[in-house]
Amino acid sequence: MHIFFEYLTGVNVVEQIWQDFLKIAETELGMRAVETWIKAVSFYRCDTAMKKVYLKAPNAFVKDWVQTHYSTLFETHLKKLLQFDVLTIKFFVGEETAESELVLPVLPSSAPVVIPKKSSPRNQFALTKKNDTHHQVTNRLKLQYTFDSFVVGPNNSFAYAAARAVVDKLGTLYNPLLLYGGSGLGKTHLLHSIGNDVLLKNPQAVVLYQTTDRFVNEFINAIRFNHMQTFNAKYKQVDVLLIDDIQFMANKEQTQEAFFHIFNTLYDANKQIVFSSDILPRDLGGLADRLKSRLEWGLVADLQVPHLETKIAILKRKASAQNEQLSDVAANLIARRVISNVRELEGSLIRVLAFASLTNQPVTVDLIGKVLGVEQKAHSVIIEFDAVTKAVQKHFCYGLTELRSQNRTKDISLARQVTMYLMKKATHKSLREIGEFLNRKDHTTIAHAVARIDELRKIDQDLDARLQNLERELGSHI
């Protein structure tokens, strides 16, 4: 905001109005539209006599786009926030209006006297200065994500150990570190844990956690507002860079080019870089080969779906954190009901505890069945995804990494389709859930695999025999 008003007591009236408007806009338009277009303009001045608001755009392109698509949004909500009965919005580029036109905004009669004060030009990439050459970086870390709150099991012990080792030897031991695994398995938790542990040991370290989506948007806005110098300077000063969901950089060539140079600068300076990805870089389309190579320069540590015992431990720890006691029977039932990831596991626990609290009931088997839709059948066998993948690995010699990959060789494709077939037949989970577990976005791929294996086993006696063995091992009555 170029011209803004400030209470003598320190309360910034117009700034608060503008922030309230941005929240409303985000609710109506979504974060991407607000970050890309709405925040590209600034609240420049308010003429209360004419009931007119001046909004400044960085260039004619932004001005025309915002004026065409969002004028009604600005007029409707700023009129309410400023307490005007009517309001005119004027968009402009540069210094089209004179400072003498400035009039203080209408304030409630009880409001204290306000005075105008100039601020520096808007720059969404500007950072609070630490000294003459550095800027303060907002690390974006979530303090609740620590190594101590991470439940370690056979499925994630290697990734956990690698993450802890990185903190002890920043930039020298495993650099970069790539945390790989399906959605909701704890990659983001470990990224934040690394950052929080680094700052605990060295509060002066410059740590930045950044989602790939946020990095892409920041890069786009740096180009639009001619702030590439500030953008590059920000990343060059980082000691530990934590990038989440690097797979979303696929098919974004300019962003990849910018990130490639940032990576080289930090790597050459022995600064620590940690990524997370749902897909192995070598299996990721739309990513430049030289960037794929750098992502796998260091150590790749994978996180698998947690075993039953680990899921029970997670549930008990989460319940304890909410001052709730979860019985072994209840934890076991919830753990068996939730298959694909830890995030879904936590969500199921929250629903169960909330229902129990709101209805003033204890957490029983019947209550869990009511909330999660669990069918209680005596001696029923509940098959989990990881049980299927282990059985397939025994017969086809391909583990979860290969099954989740994009590798389309004949043997791996057959093993993958058999896995999909058994998951659908044995677990009775939805095609969508199976697709998410195996990194397949289109559920029709699963349906095609089930139909194909159904046909093949009718004409291929060897395959049918292998499937029968697998089904017996899984204890499934398909």
C-alpha positions as CSV (number, residue, x, y, z in Angstrom):
1,M,0.0,0.0,0.0
2,H,1.6,3.3,-1.2
3,I,-0.4,5.7,0.9
4,F,-1.9,4.4,4.1
5,F,-3.3,5.7,7.4
6,E,-2.2,5.0,10.8
7,Y,-3.8,5.6,14.2
8,L,-1.7,7.6,16.6
9,T,-2.1,4.5,18.8
10,G,-0.4,2.4,16.1
11,V,-3.6,0.9,14.6
12,N,-3.5,0.9,10.8
13,V,-7.1,1.4,9.6
14,V,-6.9,1.2,5.8
15,E,-4.3,-1.6,6.0
16,Q,-6.8,-3.6,8.1
17,I,-9.6,-2.9,5.6
18,W,-7.4,-4.1,2.8
19,Q,-6.4,-7.3,4.6
20,D,-10.1,-7.9,5.4
21,F,-10.9,-7.5,1.7
22,L,-8.1,-9.9,0.7
23,K,-9.6,-12.6,3.0
24,I,-13.1,-12.1,1.4
25,A,-11.5,-12.3,-2.1
26,E,-9.7,-15.5,-1.2
27,T,-12.9,-17.0,0.0
28,E,-14.7,-16.1,-3.3
29,L,-11.9,-16.6,-5.8
30,G,-9.5,-19.0,-4.2
31,M,-5.9,-18.4,-3.2
32,R,-4.3,-18.7,-6.7
33,A,-6.4,-15.9,-8.2
34,V,-5.8,-13.6,-5.2
35,E,-2.0,-14.2,-5.2
36,T,-1.8,-13.8,-9.0
37,W,-4.1,-10.9,-9.6
38,I,-5.7,-9.2,-6.6
39,K,-2.5,-8.8,-4.7
40,A,-0.9,-7.4,-7.9
41,V,-2.8,-4.1,-7.3
42,S,-2.4,-1.9,-4.2
43,F,-4.9,0.3,-2.3
44,Y,-3.4,3.7,-3.2
45,R,-5.8,6.3,-1.8
46,C,-9.3,6.9,-0.7
47,D,-11.3,10.1,-1.6
48,T,-14.1,10.2,1.0
49,A,-15.7,13.4,-0.5
50,M,-16.1,11.8,-3.9
51,K,-16.5,8.3,-2.4
52,K,-13.8,7.0,-4.7
53,V,-11.0,4.5,-4.2
54,Y,-7.8,4.5,-6.3
55,L,-6.2,1.1,-6.9
56,K,-2.7,1.1,-8.5
57,A,-1.6,-1.6,-10.9
58,P,2.0,-2.4,-11.8
59,N,1.3,-2.3,-15.6
60,A,-1.4,-1.9,-18.2
61,F,-1.9,-5.6,-18.6
62,V,-2.7,-6.2,-15.0
63,K,-4.9,-3.1,-14.8
64,D,-7.0,-4.2,-17.8
65,W,-7.3,-7.8,-16.6
66,V,-8.3,-6.8,-13.0
67,Q,-10.6,-4.1,-14.2
68,T,-12.4,-6.4,-16.6
69,H,-12.8,-9.4,-14.3
70,Y,-12.9,-8.1,-10.8
71,S,-14.3,-4.6,-10.7
72,T,-17.6,-5.8,-9.2
73,L,-15.8,-7.7,-6.5
74,F,-13.8,-4.7,-5.4
75,E,-16.8,-2.3,-5.5
76,T,-19.1,-4.6,-3.6
77,H,-16.8,-5.5,-0.7
78,L,-14.8,-2.3,-0.4
79,K,-18.0,-0.3,-0.2
80,K,-19.2,-2.4,2.8
81,L,-15.8,-2.3,4.5
82,L,-15.4,1.5,4.1
83,Q,-19.0,2.0,5.1
84,F,-19.9,3.9,1.9
85,D,-23.4,3.9,0.4
86,V,-21.9,4.2,-3.1
87,L,-18.3,3.7,-4.3
88,T,-16.4,4.3,-7.5
89,I,-13.2,2.3,-8.2
90,K,-10.5,3.9,-10.3
91,F,-7.7,1.7,-11.6
92,F,-4.5,3.4,-12.8
93,V,-0.9,2.7,-13.7
94,G,2.0,4.8,-12.4
95,E,1.4,8.3,-10.9
96,E,-1.8,9.2,-12.7
97,T,-3.2,10.9,-9.7
98,A,-1.9,13.9,-7.7
99,E,-1.0,13.7,-4.0
100,S,-3.2,16.8,-3.5
101,E,-6.3,14.7,-4.2
102,L,-5.7,12.7,-1.0
103,V,-8.6,12.7,1.5
104,L,-8.8,10.7,4.7
105,P,-11.3,7.8,4.7
106,V,-14.6,7.9,6.6
107,L,-14.1,6.4,10.0
108,P,-16.6,5.7,12.8
109,S,-17.4,8.7,14.9
110,S,-15.6,7.1,17.9
111,A,-12.4,6.6,16.0
112,P,-9.3,8.6,17.1
113,V,-7.6,11.2,14.8
114,V,-5.6,9.7,12.0
115,I,-2.7,11.0,10.0
116,P,-1.4,10.1,6.5
117,K,2.0,8.5,6.2
118,K,3.9,7.4,3.1
119,S,5.3,3.9,2.8
120,S,7.8,2.4,0.4
121,P,6.5,1.1,-3.0
122,R,4.7,-2.3,-2.7
123,N,7.1,-5.2,-3.2
124,Q,5.7,-8.6,-2.2
125,F,9.2,-10.0,-2.4
126,A,10.7,-7.4,-0.1
127,L,11.9,-8.9,3.2
128,T,12.7,-7.2,6.5
129,K,16.3,-6.3,6.7
130,K,18.7,-8.1,9.0
131,N,21.6,-6.0,8.0
132,D,22.8,-4.1,5.0
133,T,23.1,-7.1,2.7
134,H,20.6,-9.7,4.0
135,H,16.9,-9.9,4.5
136,Q,14.8,-11.8,7.0
137,V,13.3,-14.9,5.5
138,T,10.0,-16.2,6.9
139,N,10.7,-19.9,7.4
140,R,7.0,-21.0,7.2
141,L,7.8,-24.0,9.6
142,K,5.0,-25.6,11.6
143,L,6.3,-26.0,15.2
144,Q,4.1,-29.0,15.9
145,Y,6.0,-31.1,13.4
146,T,9.1,-32.4,15.2
147,F,11.2,-35.5,15.2
148,D,9.8,-36.3,18.7
149,S,6.2,-36.3,17.4
150,F,7.1,-38.5,14.4
151,V,6.1,-42.1,15.0
152,V,8.9,-44.3,13.6
153,G,8.2,-47.8,12.2
154,P,9.7,-50.2,9.7
155,N,7.9,-48.3,6.9
156,N,9.7,-45.0,7.5
157,S,12.7,-45.7,9.7
158,F,15.3,-45.2,6.9
159,A,13.8,-41.8,5.9
160,Y,13.6,-40.7,9.6
161,A,17.3,-41.7,10.2
162,A,18.4,-39.9,7.0
163,A,16.5,-36.7,8.0
164,R,18.2,-36.7,11.5
165,A,21.6,-37.3,9.9
166,V,21.1,-34.3,7.6
167,V,20.7,-32.0,10.7
168,D,23.9,-33.3,12.2
169,K,26.0,-32.7,9.1
170,L,24.3,-30.0,7.0
171,G,25.3,-29.8,3.4
172,T,27.9,-32.5,3.6
173,L,26.5,-35.9,4.3
174,Y,23.3,-36.4,2.2
175,N,22.9,-33.4,-0.1
176,P,20.4,-33.2,-1.5
177,L,18.1,-35.5,0.4
178,L,14.9,-36.7,-1.5
179,L,12.1,-38.0,0.6
180,Y,9.9,-40.2,-1.6
181,G,6.5,-41.8,-0.9
182,G,2.8,-41.6,-1.4
183,S,0.6,-38.8,-0.2
184,G,0.0,-38.6,3.5
185,L,2.9,-40.8,4.7
186,G,4.9,-38.2,6.6
187,K,7.2,-36.5,4.1
188,T,6.0,-33.0,5.0
189,H,6.3,-33.8,8.7
190,L,10.0,-34.8,8.2
191,L,10.7,-31.6,6.2
192,H,9.4,-29.4,9.0
193,S,11.2,-31.6,11.6
194,I,14.5,-30.9,9.8
195,G,13.9,-27.2,9.8
196,N,12.8,-27.0,13.4
197,D,15.7,-29.1,14.6
198,V,18.2,-26.9,12.7
199,L,16.8,-23.8,14.2
200,L,16.8,-25.4,17.7
201,K,20.5,-26.0,17.4
202,N,21.4,-22.8,15.5
203,P,18.7,-20.0,15.8
204,Q,20.8,-17.8,13.4
205,A,20.4,-20.3,10.5
206,V,18.3,-19.2,7.5
207,V,15.8,-22.0,7.0
208,L,13.0,-21.8,4.4
209,Y,10.2,-24.4,3.9
210,Q,8.5,-23.8,0.6
211,T,5.8,-25.7,-1.3
212,T,6.5,-26.1,-5.0
213,D,3.2,-24.3,-5.8
214,R,4.2,-21.3,-3.7
215,F,7.7,-21.3,-5.3
216,V,6.1,-21.3,-8.8
217,N,3.7,-18.4,-7.9
218,E,6.5,-16.4,-6.3
219,F,8.6,-16.9,-9.5
220,I,5.7,-15.8,-11.7
221,N,5.1,-12.7,-9.7
222,A,8.8,-11.9,-9.6
223,I,8.8,-11.7,-13.4
224,R,5.5,-9.7,-13.5
225,F,6.7,-7.1,-11.0
226,N,10.3,-7.0,-12.2
227,H,11.6,-8.4,-8.8
228,M,13.9,-11.2,-10.1
229,Q,16.9,-9.6,-8.4
230,T,15.2,-9.7,-5.0
231,F,13.8,-13.2,-5.7
232,N,17.3,-14.6,-6.4
233,A,18.9,-12.8,-3.5
234,K,16.4,-14.3,-1.1
235,Y,17.2,-17.8,-2.1
236,K,20.9,-17.3,-2.2
237,Q,21.1,-16.5,1.5
238,V,19.2,-19.7,2.6
239,D,21.2,-22.2,4.6
240,V,18.6,-24.9,4.5
241,L,16.0,-25.1,1.7
242,L,13.1,-27.5,2.1
243,I,11.0,-28.0,-1.0
244,D,7.7,-29.9,-0.7
245,D,6.1,-31.8,-3.6
246,I,8.8,-31.1,-6.2
247,Q,6.7,-33.2,-8.7
248,F,4.5,-30.1,-9.3
249,M,7.4,-28.4,-11.1
250,A,6.8,-30.7,-14.1
251,N,6.1,-29.0,-17.4
252,K,7.1,-25.6,-16.0
253,E,10.2,-24.9,-18.0
254,Q,11.0,-21.4,-16.9
255,T,10.5,-22.2,-13.2
256,Q,12.7,-25.3,-13.6
257,E,15.4,-23.1,-15.2
258,A,15.3,-20.6,-12.3
259,F,15.3,-23.4,-9.7
260,F,18.2,-25.2,-11.5
261,H,20.4,-22.1,-10.9
262,I,19.2,-21.7,-7.3
263,F,20.1,-25.4,-6.7
264,N,23.6,-25.0,-8.2
265,T,24.3,-21.9,-6.1
266,L,23.2,-23.5,-2.8
267,Y,24.9,-26.8,-3.6
268,D,28.2,-25.2,-4.5
269,A,28.0,-23.3,-1.2
270,N,27.4,-26.5,0.8
271,K,23.9,-25.4,1.8
272,Q,21.5,-28.2,2.6
273,I,18.7,-29.0,0.2
274,V,15.8,-31.4,1.0
275,F,13.0,-32.3,-1.4
276,S,9.8,-34.4,-1.1
277,S,8.1,-36.1,-4.0
278,D,5.2,-38.5,-4.6
279,I,7.0,-39.8,-7.7
280,L,10.6,-40.7,-8.2
281,P,12.2,-38.0,-10.4
282,R,13.3,-40.6,-13.1
283,D,9.6,-41.5,-13.5
284,L,8.4,-38.0,-13.6
285,G,7.5,-36.6,-17.1
286,G,7.9,-33.0,-17.9
287,L,11.1,-32.6,-15.8
288,A,14.3,-31.6,-17.5
289,D,17.0,-34.4,-17.4
290,R,19.6,-32.2,-15.8
291,L,17.1,-31.3,-12.9
292,K,16.2,-35.0,-12.5
293,S,19.9,-35.8,-12.2
294,R,20.4,-33.2,-9.5
295,L,17.4,-34.4,-7.5
296,E,19.0,-37.8,-7.3
297,W,22.6,-36.6,-6.7
298,G,22.3,-37.3,-3.0
299,L,20.2,-39.8,-1.1
300,V,16.7,-41.0,-1.9
301,A,14.8,-42.3,1.2
302,D,11.4,-43.7,0.7
303,L,8.4,-43.9,3.1
304,Q,6.0,-46.8,2.7
305,V,2.5,-47.3,4.0
306,P,2.8,-48.0,7.8
307,H,2.3,-51.5,9.1
308,L,-0.6,-52.3,11.4
309,E,1.5,-52.0,14.5
310,T,2.8,-48.6,13.4
311,K,-0.7,-47.3,12.7
312,I,-1.8,-48.4,16.1
313,A,1.1,-46.5,17.7
314,I,0.3,-43.4,15.7
315,L,-3.4,-43.5,16.8
316,K,-2.5,-43.9,20.4
317,R,0.0,-41.1,20.3
318,K,-2.4,-38.7,18.5
319,A,-5.2,-39.6,21.0
320,S,-2.9,-39.0,23.9
321,A,-2.0,-35.6,22.5
322,Q,-5.7,-34.7,22.8
323,N,-5.9,-36.1,26.3
324,E,-7.8,-39.1,25.2
325,Q,-7.2,-42.8,26.0
326,L,-7.7,-45.2,23.1
327,S,-8.0,-48.9,23.9
328,D,-6.0,-51.5,22.0
329,V,-9.2,-52.9,20.5
330,A,-10.4,-49.5,19.3
331,A,-7.0,-48.5,17.9
332,N,-6.7,-51.9,16.2
333,L,-10.1,-51.5,14.6
334,I,-9.4,-48.0,13.3
335,A,-6.0,-49.0,12.0
336,R,-7.4,-51.9,10.1
337,R,-10.2,-49.7,8.6
338,V,-7.8,-47.1,7.2
339,I,-5.5,-48.4,4.5
340,S,-3.7,-45.8,2.4
341,N,-2.0,-43.2,4.5
342,V,-1.3,-41.5,7.9
343,R,-3.4,-38.4,7.0
344,E,-6.5,-40.5,6.4
345,L,-5.7,-42.4,9.7
346,E,-5.6,-39.1,11.7
347,G,-8.8,-37.9,10.0
348,S,-10.6,-41.1,11.0
349,L,-9.4,-40.7,14.6
350,I,-10.6,-37.1,14.8
351,R,-14.0,-38.1,13.5
352,V,-14.3,-40.9,16.1
353,L,-13.2,-38.7,19.0
354,A,-15.4,-35.8,17.9
355,F,-18.4,-38.0,17.7
356,A,-17.7,-39.6,21.1
357,S,-17.3,-36.2,22.7
358,L,-20.4,-34.6,21.1
359,T,-22.6,-37.5,22.0
360,N,-21.0,-38.1,25.4
361,Q,-20.2,-41.7,24.6
362,P,-17.1,-43.9,25.2
363,V,-15.1,-45.0,22.1
364,T,-16.4,-48.5,21.6
365,V,-16.4,-50.9,18.7
366,D,-20.0,-50.1,17.9
367,L,-19.3,-46.3,17.9
368,I,-16.3,-46.8,15.6
369,G,-18.5,-48.9,13.3
370,K,-21.2,-46.2,13.3
371,V,-18.7,-43.4,12.5
372,L,-16.4,-45.1,10.0
373,G,-18.9,-47.6,8.5
374,V,-16.9,-50.6,9.7
375,E,-18.8,-53.9,9.3
376,Q,-18.3,-56.2,12.3
377,K,-18.3,-59.8,11.2
378,A,-17.1,-62.6,13.4
379,H,-13.8,-64.0,12.1
380,S,-13.8,-61.7,9.1
381,V,-10.4,-61.3,7.4
382,I,-9.4,-57.7,6.7
383,I,-6.8,-57.5,3.9
384,E,-4.6,-54.4,3.7
385,F,-2.8,-52.9,0.7
386,D,0.6,-53.5,2.1
387,A,-0.3,-57.2,2.6
388,V,-1.1,-57.4,-1.1
389,T,2.1,-55.7,-2.2
390,K,4.2,-58.0,0.0
391,A,2.5,-61.1,-1.5
392,V,3.0,-59.8,-5.1
393,Q,6.6,-59.0,-4.3
394,K,7.2,-62.6,-3.2
395,H,5.8,-64.0,-6.5
396,F,6.9,-61.4,-9.0
397,C,10.0,-59.9,-7.3
398,Y,8.8,-56.3,-7.7
399,G,8.4,-54.1,-4.6
400,L,6.2,-51.1,-4.0
401,T,8.6,-48.6,-5.6
402,E,8.4,-50.5,-9.0
403,L,4.7,-51.0,-8.7
404,R,4.2,-47.2,-8.2
405,S,6.6,-46.2,-10.9
406,Q,5.8,-45.3,-14.5
407,N,7.9,-48.2,-15.8
408,R,5.9,-50.0,-18.5
409,T,8.0,-53.0,-19.2
410,K,6.0,-56.2,-19.7
411,D,6.9,-58.0,-16.4
412,I,6.4,-54.9,-14.2
413,S,3.1,-54.0,-16.0
414,L,1.8,-57.5,-15.3
415,A,2.8,-57.4,-11.6
416,R,1.2,-54.0,-11.3
417,Q,-2.0,-55.1,-12.9
418,V,-2.1,-58.2,-10.7
419,T,-1.6,-56.0,-7.7
420,M,-4.6,-53.8,-8.8
421,Y,-6.7,-56.9,-9.4
422,L,-6.0,-58.4,-6.0
423,M,-6.5,-55.1,-4.2
424,K,-9.9,-54.6,-5.8
425,K,-11.0,-58.2,-5.1
426,A,-9.4,-58.7,-1.7
427,T,-9.8,-55.4,0.1
428,H,-13.1,-54.2,-1.4
429,K,-11.6,-50.7,-1.5
430,S,-12.7,-48.1,-4.1
431,L,-10.9,-47.7,-7.4
432,R,-9.9,-44.2,-6.4
433,E,-8.3,-45.4,-3.2
434,I,-6.3,-48.1,-5.0
435,G,-5.3,-45.5,-7.6
436,E,-4.1,-43.1,-5.0
437,F,-2.1,-45.8,-3.2
438,L,-0.3,-46.8,-6.5
439,N,0.2,-43.2,-7.8
440,R,-2.4,-43.5,-10.5
441,K,-4.6,-40.5,-10.9
442,D,-7.1,-42.0,-13.3
443,H,-9.2,-44.7,-11.7
444,T,-10.1,-46.2,-15.1
445,T,-6.6,-47.6,-15.2
446,I,-7.5,-49.8,-12.2
447,A,-10.8,-50.9,-13.8
448,H,-8.9,-51.8,-17.0
449,A,-6.4,-53.8,-15.0
450,V,-9.0,-55.8,-13.1
451,A,-10.9,-56.6,-16.3
452,R,-7.7,-57.6,-18.1
453,I,-6.5,-60.0,-15.4
454,D,-10.0,-61.5,-15.1
455,E,-9.8,-62.4,-18.8
456,L,-6.2,-63.5,-18.8
457,R,-6.6,-66.0,-15.9
458,K,-9.3,-67.7,-17.9
459,I,-6.9,-68.6,-20.7
460,D,-3.5,-68.6,-18.9
461,Q,-3.3,-71.6,-16.6
462,D,0.1,-70.5,-15.2
463,L,-1.2,-67.0,-14.3
464,D,-4.4,-68.5,-12.8
465,A,-2.3,-70.9,-10.6
466,R,-0.2,-68.0,-9.4
467,L,-3.3,-66.0,-8.6
468,Q,-4.8,-68.9,-6.7
469,N,-1.7,-69.1,-4.6
470,L,-1.7,-65.4,-3.9
471,E,-5.4,-65.5,-2.9
472,R,-4.7,-68.4,-0.5
473,E,-1.8,-66.6,1.1
474,L,-4.0,-63.5,1.6
475,G,-6.6,-65.6,3.2
476,S,-9.2,-64.0,0.9
477,H,-12.5,-65.7,-0.2
478,I,-12.7,-63.9,-3.5
